[in-house]
Amino acid sequence: MFEYEIQQSRHAELVQEAAQARLARQASKAAKSAGGRRGDKKQVGAARSLRGHFTRAA
């Protein structure tokens, strides 16, 4: 009976570790995708702001 309780405890620990790893992975993925979107907006904004600096071609 004691071995069964140890196994149940270990199983619960592994489930908690897996849940924490999953949350960390999701947070990392969300941060990467949010960071990429911010970078794209900055690049587009920079390109639009340069349009007024050049004269129109003939």
N, CA, C and O atoms as a CHARMM CRD file, in Angstrom:
* protein
*
  232
    1    1 MET  N      0.81400  -1.18600   0.00000 PROA 1      0.00000
    2    1 MET  CA     0.00000   0.00000   0.00000 PROA 1      0.00000
    3    1 MET  C      0.86300   1.25900   0.00000 PROA 1      0.00000
    4    1 MET  O      0.50500   2.25200  -0.63300 PROA 1      0.00000
    5    2 PHE  N      1.97300   1.22900   0.68800 PROA 2      0.00000
    6    2 PHE  CA     2.85300   2.38200   0.76900 PROA 2      0.00000
    7    2 PHE  C      3.41700   2.76500  -0.60100 PROA 2      0.00000
    8    2 PHE  O      3.52900   3.94800  -0.92000 PROA 2      0.00000
    9    3 GLU  N      3.77200   1.76100  -1.41100 PROA 3      0.00000
   10    3 GLU  CA     4.30500   2.02700  -2.75700 PROA 3      0.00000
   11    3 GLU  C      3.25200   2.71100  -3.62800 PROA 3      0.00000
   12    3 GLU  O      3.58200   3.58900  -4.42500 PROA 3      0.00000
   13    4 TYR  N      2.00600   2.31900  -3.48100 PROA 4      0.00000
   14    4 TYR  CA     0.93000   2.92500  -4.24800 PROA 4      0.00000
   15    4 TYR  C      0.79100   4.40700  -3.90100 PROA 4      0.00000
   16    4 TYR  O      0.58400   5.23200  -4.79100 PROA 4      0.00000
   17    5 GLU  N      0.90100   4.74700  -2.63200 PROA 5      0.00000
   18    5 GLU  CA     0.80200   6.13600  -2.21100 PROA 5      0.00000
   19    5 GLU  C      1.97400   6.95900  -2.74300 PROA 5      0.00000
   20    5 GLU  O      1.79400   8.10900  -3.14400 PROA 5      0.00000
   21    6 ILE  N      3.15900   6.37900  -2.74600 PROA 6      0.00000
   22    6 ILE  CA     4.33000   7.07000  -3.31500 PROA 6      0.00000
   23    6 ILE  C      4.10300   7.32200  -4.79800 PROA 6      0.00000
   24    6 ILE  O      4.39900   8.40200  -5.30800 PROA 6      0.00000
   25    7 GLN  N      3.57600   6.31500  -5.48400 PROA 7      0.00000
   26    7 GLN  CA     3.32300   6.45500  -6.92000 PROA 7      0.00000
   27    7 GLN  C      2.27500   7.53400  -7.17900 PROA 7      0.00000
   28    7 GLN  O      2.42600   8.31300  -8.11900 PROA 7      0.00000
   29    8 GLN  N      1.24000   7.59800  -6.38700 PROA 8      0.00000
   30    8 GLN  CA     0.19900   8.61000  -6.54300 PROA 8      0.00000
   31    8 GLN  C      0.77200  10.01200  -6.30000 PROA 8      0.00000
   32    8 GLN  O      0.44500  10.95900  -7.01600 PROA 8      0.00000
   33    9 SER  N      1.61900  10.12800  -5.29600 PROA 9      0.00000
   34    9 SER  CA     2.24100  11.41800  -4.99200 PROA 9      0.00000
   35    9 SER  C      3.14700  11.85700  -6.14100 PROA 9      0.00000
   36    9 SER  O      3.12800  13.01900  -6.54600 PROA 9      0.00000
   37   10 ARG  N      3.93300  10.92800  -6.65800 PROA 10     0.00000
   38   10 ARG  CA     4.84300  11.24600  -7.77700 PROA 10     0.00000
   39   10 ARG  C      4.04100  11.64200  -9.01400 PROA 10     0.00000
   40   10 ARG  O      4.41900  12.56100  -9.74000 PROA 10     0.00000
   41   11 HSD  N      2.94800  10.95200  -9.24500 PROA 11     0.00000
   42   11 HSD  CA     2.09600  11.27800 -10.38500 PROA 11     0.00000
   43   11 HSD  C      1.55400  12.70000 -10.26500 PROA 11     0.00000
   44   11 HSD  O      1.54100  13.44700 -11.24300 PROA 11     0.00000
   45   12 ALA  N      1.11500  13.06600  -9.08800 PROA 12     0.00000
   46   12 ALA  CA     0.59200  14.41600  -8.85900 PROA 12     0.00000
   47   12 ALA  C      1.68200  15.46200  -9.08800 PROA 12     0.00000
   48   12 ALA  O      1.41400  16.51600  -9.66600 PROA 12     0.00000
   49   13 GLU  N      2.89300  15.18500  -8.64600 PROA 13     0.00000
   50   13 GLU  CA     4.00900  16.11100  -8.86000 PROA 13     0.00000
   51   13 GLU  C      4.29500  16.27500 -10.34700 PROA 13     0.00000
   52   13 GLU  O      4.52000  17.38900 -10.82000 PROA 13     0.00000
   53   14 LEU  N      4.28600  15.17100 -11.08300 PROA 14     0.00000
   54   14 LEU  CA     4.55400  15.23500 -12.52200 PROA 14     0.00000
   55   14 LEU  C      3.46300  16.00500 -13.26300 PROA 14     0.00000
   56   14 LEU  O      3.75100  16.73100 -14.21400 PROA 14     0.00000
   57   15 VAL  N      2.22800  15.84900 -12.83600 PROA 15     0.00000
   58   15 VAL  CA     1.12900  16.59000 -13.45900 PROA 15     0.00000
   59   15 VAL  C      1.30500  18.08600 -13.21200 PROA 15     0.00000
   60   15 VAL  O      1.08500  18.88900 -14.11900 PROA 15     0.00000
   61   16 GLN  N      1.69600  18.46900 -12.00500 PROA 16     0.00000
   62   16 GLN  CA     1.93000  19.88200 -11.69800 PROA 16     0.00000
   63   16 GLN  C      3.09400  20.43900 -12.51200 PROA 16     0.00000
   64   16 GLN  O      3.00900  21.55200 -13.03100 PROA 16     0.00000
   65   17 GLU  N      4.17900  19.67700 -12.62600 PROA 17     0.00000
   66   17 GLU  CA     5.32900  20.13100 -13.41400 PROA 17     0.00000
   67   17 GLU  C      4.94700  20.31500 -14.87100 PROA 17     0.00000
   68   17 GLU  O      5.35900  21.28600 -15.50500 PROA 17     0.00000
   69   18 ALA  N      4.16000  19.38700 -15.40500 PROA 18     0.00000
   70   18 ALA  CA     3.72700  19.49500 -16.79700 PROA 18     0.00000
   71   18 ALA  C      2.85300  20.72400 -17.00500 PROA 18     0.00000
   72   18 ALA  O      2.97400  21.40800 -18.02100 PROA 18     0.00000
   73   19 ALA  N      1.98200  21.00300 -16.05900 PROA 19     0.00000
   74   19 ALA  CA     1.11600  22.18300 -16.16900 PROA 19     0.00000
   75   19 ALA  C      1.94300  23.46500 -16.12400 PROA 19     0.00000
   76   19 ALA  O      1.67900  24.39800 -16.88300 PROA 19     0.00000
   77   20 GLN  N      2.93300  23.51600 -15.24800 PROA 20     0.00000
   78   20 GLN  CA     3.79800  24.69600 -15.16800 PROA 20     0.00000
   79   20 GLN  C      4.60000  24.87400 -16.44200 PROA 20     0.00000
   80   20 GLN  O      4.75000  25.99600 -16.92600 PROA 20     0.00000
   81   21 ALA  N      5.11900  23.78500 -16.99400 PROA 21     0.00000
   82   21 ALA  CA     5.88100  23.86400 -18.24000 PROA 21     0.00000
   83   21 ALA  C      4.98700  24.33500 -19.38200 PROA 21     0.00000
   84   21 ALA  O      5.41500  25.12300 -20.22500 PROA 21     0.00000
   85   22 ARG  N      3.74100  23.84900 -19.41000 PROA 22     0.00000
   86   22 ARG  CA     2.80800  24.24900 -20.45700 PROA 22     0.00000
   87   22 ARG  C      2.49300  25.74200 -20.37100 PROA 22     0.00000
   88   22 ARG  O      2.45500  26.43000 -21.39100 PROA 22     0.00000
   89   23 LEU  N      2.27000  26.23700 -19.16500 PROA 23     0.00000
   90   23 LEU  CA     1.99400  27.66500 -18.98800 PROA 23     0.00000
   91   23 LEU  C      3.19600  28.51400 -19.38700 PROA 23     0.00000
   92   23 LEU  O      3.04000  29.56500 -20.00900 PROA 23     0.00000
   93   24 ALA  N      4.39100  28.06200 -19.02900 PROA 24     0.00000
   94   24 ALA  CA     5.59800  28.80500 -19.39400 PROA 24     0.00000
   95   24 ALA  C      5.76400  28.84100 -20.91300 PROA 24     0.00000
   96   24 ALA  O      6.13900  29.86900 -21.47600 PROA 24     0.00000
   97   25 ARG  N      5.48800  27.72800 -21.56500 PROA 25     0.00000
   98   25 ARG  CA     5.59700  27.66700 -23.02200 PROA 25     0.00000
   99   25 ARG  C      4.58300  28.59200 -23.67600 PROA 25     0.00000
  100   25 ARG  O      4.90800  29.29800 -24.63100 PROA 25     0.00000
  101   26 GLN  N      3.35200  28.59100 -23.16600 PROA 26     0.00000
  102   26 GLN  CA     2.31900  29.47000 -23.72100 PROA 26     0.00000
  103   26 GLN  C      2.66900  30.93500 -23.51600 PROA 26     0.00000
  104   26 GLN  O      2.45800  31.75500 -24.41000 PROA 26     0.00000
  105   27 ALA  N      3.20000  31.26800 -22.34900 PROA 27     0.00000
  106   27 ALA  CA     3.58000  32.65800 -22.07300 PROA 27     0.00000
  107   27 ALA  C      4.71700  33.08800 -22.99100 PROA 27     0.00000
  108   27 ALA  O      4.72000  34.20700 -23.50500 PROA 27     0.00000
  109   28 SER  N      5.66800  32.20800 -23.19100 PROA 28     0.00000
  110   28 SER  CA     6.79200  32.52100 -24.07900 PROA 28     0.00000
  111   28 SER  C      6.30400  32.72700 -25.51400 PROA 28     0.00000
  112   28 SER  O      6.72400  33.65800 -26.20100 PROA 28     0.00000
  113   29 LYS  N      5.42400  31.85400 -25.94200 PROA 29     0.00000
  114   29 LYS  CA     4.88500  31.96400 -27.29700 PROA 29     0.00000
  115   29 LYS  C      4.09000  33.25200 -27.47000 PROA 29     0.00000
  116   29 LYS  O      4.19500  33.91700 -28.50000 PROA 29     0.00000
  117   30 ALA  N      3.30000  33.60000 -26.47000 PROA 30     0.00000
  118   30 ALA  CA     2.50700  34.83300 -26.53300 PROA 30     0.00000
  119   30 ALA  C      3.41500  36.05700 -26.55200 PROA 30     0.00000
  120   30 ALA  O      3.14400  37.01800 -27.27200 PROA 30     0.00000
  121   31 ALA  N      4.48200  36.03100 -25.77300 PROA 31     0.00000
  122   31 ALA  CA     5.40700  37.16200 -25.74000 PROA 31     0.00000
  123   31 ALA  C      6.11600  37.32000 -27.08100 PROA 31     0.00000
  124   31 ALA  O      6.32200  38.44000 -27.55000 PROA 31     0.00000
  125   32 LYS  N      6.48400  36.21400 -27.69000 PROA 32     0.00000
  126   32 LYS  CA     7.15100  36.28400 -28.99400 PROA 32     0.00000
  127   32 LYS  C      6.21900  36.83900 -30.06100 PROA 32     0.00000
  128   32 LYS  O      6.61900  37.67700 -30.86900 PROA 32     0.00000
  129   33 SER  N      4.97400  36.37000 -30.06200 PROA 33     0.00000
  130   33 SER  CA     4.04200  36.84700 -31.08300 PROA 33     0.00000
  131   33 SER  C      3.67900  38.31300 -30.84600 PROA 33     0.00000
  132   33 SER  O      3.51800  39.06500 -31.80700 PROA 33     0.00000
  133   34 ALA  N      3.55100  38.72600 -29.61200 PROA 34     0.00000
  134   34 ALA  CA     3.24600  40.12700 -29.31800 PROA 34     0.00000
  135   34 ALA  C      4.44000  41.00700 -29.66400 PROA 34     0.00000
  136   34 ALA  O      4.26100  42.11500 -30.17000 PROA 34     0.00000
  137   35 GLY  N      5.63300  40.54100 -29.40500 PROA 35     0.00000
  138   35 GLY  CA     6.83300  41.30400 -29.73400 PROA 35     0.00000
  139   35 GLY  C      7.00700  41.46000 -31.22500 PROA 35     0.00000
  140   35 GLY  O      7.45200  42.51000 -31.68900 PROA 35     0.00000
  141   36 GLY  N      6.66700  40.44600 -31.98000 PROA 36     0.00000
  142   36 GLY  CA     6.75500  40.52500 -33.43300 PROA 36     0.00000
  143   36 GLY  C      5.77200  41.51700 -33.99900 PROA 36     0.00000
  144   36 GLY  O      6.09500  42.23800 -34.94300 PROA 36     0.00000
  145   37 ARG  N      4.58400  41.57100 -33.44400 PROA 37     0.00000
  146   37 ARG  CA     3.57700  42.51700 -33.92300 PROA 37     0.00000
  147   37 ARG  C      4.00500  43.95100 -33.65400 PROA 37     0.00000
  148   37 ARG  O      3.83100  44.82700 -34.50100 PROA 37     0.00000
  149   38 ARG  N      4.56100  44.18500 -32.48400 PROA 38     0.00000
  150   38 ARG  CA     5.01200  45.54500 -32.16100 PROA 38     0.00000
  151   38 ARG  C      6.12600  45.97800 -33.11300 PROA 38     0.00000
  152   38 ARG  O      6.14900  47.12300 -33.56600 PROA 38     0.00000
  153   39 GLY  N      7.03300  45.07600 -33.41100 PROA 39     0.00000
  154   39 GLY  CA     8.13000  45.39500 -34.31500 PROA 39     0.00000
  155   39 GLY  C      7.64300  45.71700 -35.71600 PROA 39     0.00000
  156   39 GLY  O      8.15700  46.62600 -36.36600 PROA 39     0.00000
  157   40 ASP  N      6.63600  44.96100 -36.18300 PROA 40     0.00000
  158   40 ASP  CA     6.09300  45.21600 -37.51500 PROA 40     0.00000
  159   40 ASP  C      5.45500  46.59200 -37.57900 PROA 40     0.00000
  160   40 ASP  O      5.61700  47.30400 -38.57000 PROA 40     0.00000
  161   41 LYS  N      4.73600  46.97300 -36.53800 PROA 41     0.00000
  162   41 LYS  CA     4.08700  48.27700 -36.52700 PROA 41     0.00000
  163   41 LYS  C      5.11700  49.40000 -36.54000 PROA 41     0.00000
  164   41 LYS  O      4.91000  50.42400 -37.19200 PROA 41     0.00000
  165   42 LYS  N      6.21200  49.21900 -35.83300 PROA 42     0.00000
  166   42 LYS  CA     7.24500  50.24700 -35.81700 PROA 42     0.00000
  167   42 LYS  C      7.86700  50.39600 -37.20100 PROA 42     0.00000
  168   42 LYS  O      8.14800  51.51400 -37.63500 PROA 42     0.00000
  169   43 GLN  N      8.08400  49.29300 -37.89300 PROA 43     0.00000
  170   43 GLN  CA     8.68100  49.36300 -39.22200 PROA 43     0.00000
  171   43 GLN  C      7.73100  50.05100 -40.20200 PROA 43     0.00000
  172   43 GLN  O      8.16800  50.87300 -41.00600 PROA 43     0.00000
  173   44 VAL  N      6.46700  49.73500 -40.14700 PROA 44     0.00000
  174   44 VAL  CA     5.49700  50.35100 -41.04000 PROA 44     0.00000
  175   44 VAL  C      5.39300  51.83700 -40.74200 PROA 44     0.00000
  176   44 VAL  O      5.33800  52.64500 -41.67000 PROA 44     0.00000
  177   45 GLY  N      5.36400  52.20900 -39.49600 PROA 45     0.00000
  178   45 GLY  CA     5.28800  53.61300 -39.12200 PROA 45     0.00000
  179   45 GLY  C      6.51200  54.38400 -39.58500 PROA 45     0.00000
  180   45 GLY  O      6.39500  55.53100 -40.01600 PROA 45     0.00000
  181   46 ALA  N      7.66900  53.77700 -39.50200 PROA 46     0.00000
  182   46 ALA  CA     8.89400  54.43300 -39.93300 PROA 46     0.00000
  183   46 ALA  C      8.86800  54.66600 -41.44800 PROA 46     0.00000
  184   46 ALA  O      9.30500  55.72000 -41.91200 PROA 46     0.00000
  185   47 ALA  N      8.37200  53.71800 -42.21300 PROA 47     0.00000
  186   47 ALA  CA     8.30800  53.85700 -43.66900 PROA 47     0.00000
  187   47 ALA  C      7.32600  54.95700 -44.06300 PROA 47     0.00000
  188   47 ALA  O      7.58500  55.70700 -45.00400 PROA 47     0.00000
  189   48 ARG  N      6.22300  55.05900 -43.36800 PROA 48     0.00000
  190   48 ARG  CA     5.23200  56.08000 -43.68700 PROA 48     0.00000
  191   48 ARG  C      5.73700  57.47600 -43.34500 PROA 48     0.00000
  192   48 ARG  O      5.39600  58.44300 -44.02700 PROA 48     0.00000
  193   49 SER  N      6.53500  57.58500 -42.31000 PROA 49     0.00000
  194   49 SER  CA     6.99200  58.90900 -41.90600 PROA 49     0.00000
  195   49 SER  C      8.03800  59.47300 -42.86700 PROA 49     0.00000
  196   49 SER  O      8.24900  60.68600 -42.88000 PROA 49     0.00000
  197   50 LEU  N      8.69700  58.64200 -43.66600 PROA 50     0.00000
  198   50 LEU  CA     9.71800  59.11100 -44.59800 PROA 50     0.00000
  199   50 LEU  C      9.13000  59.60400 -45.92500 PROA 50     0.00000
  200   50 LEU  O      9.85700  60.19600 -46.72300 PROA 50     0.00000
  201   51 ARG  N      7.87100  59.38300 -46.17900 PROA 51     0.00000
  202   51 ARG  CA     7.29000  59.74700 -47.47300 PROA 51     0.00000
  203   51 ARG  C      7.32700  61.25700 -47.72800 PROA 51     0.00000
  204   51 ARG  O      7.51900  61.67500 -48.87000 PROA 51     0.00000
  205   52 GLY  N      7.15300  62.05600 -46.72700 PROA 52     0.00000
  206   52 GLY  CA     7.14700  63.48600 -46.92400 PROA 52     0.00000
  207   52 GLY  C      8.52800  64.09000 -47.12300 PROA 52     0.00000
  208   52 GLY  O      8.63000  65.26200 -47.48700 PROA 52     0.00000
  209   53 HSD  N      9.57100  63.34800 -46.90100 PROA 53     0.00000
  210   53 HSD  CA    10.93000  63.87700 -46.99200 PROA 53     0.00000
  211   53 HSD  C     11.49200  63.88500 -48.41000 PROA 53     0.00000
  212   53 HSD  O     12.50500  64.53300 -48.67300 PROA 53     0.00000
  213   54 PHE  N     10.84500  63.17300 -49.31500 PROA 54     0.00000
  214   54 PHE  CA    11.37300  63.06100 -50.68000 PROA 54     0.00000
  215   54 PHE  C     10.47900  63.81400 -51.65300 PROA 54     0.00000
  216   54 PHE  O      9.26300  63.87100 -51.47000 PROA 54     0.00000
  217   55 THR  N     11.07400  64.38500 -52.67500 PROA 55     0.00000
  218   55 THR  CA    10.28900  65.08900 -53.68300 PROA 55     0.00000
  219   55 THR  C      9.70500  64.09100 -54.64800 PROA 55     0.00000
  220   55 THR  O     10.17400  62.95700 -54.74900 PROA 55     0.00000
  221   56 ARG  N      8.68400  64.51400 -55.35300 PROA 56     0.00000
  222   56 ARG  CA     8.01900  63.64600 -56.29900 PROA 56     0.00000
  223   56 ARG  C      8.83100  63.56200 -57.58300 PROA 56     0.00000
  224   56 ARG  O      9.37200  64.56200 -58.05500 PROA 56     0.00000
  225   57 ALA  N      8.91000  62.36500 -58.13900 PROA 57     0.00000
  226   57 ALA  CA     9.67100  62.18100 -59.37400 PROA 57     0.00000
  227   57 ALA  C      8.93000  62.81100 -60.54500 PROA 57     0.00000
  228   57 ALA  O      7.70300  62.90200 -60.54100 PROA 57     0.00000
  229   58 ALA  N      9.69700  63.24800 -61.55600 PROA 58     0.00000
  230   58 ALA  CA     9.08900  63.93000 -62.69300 PROA 58     0.00000
  231   58 ALA  C      8.38600  63.01300 -63.63500 PROA 58     0.00000
  232   58 ALA  O      7.83000  63.46400 -64.63700 PROA 58     0.00000
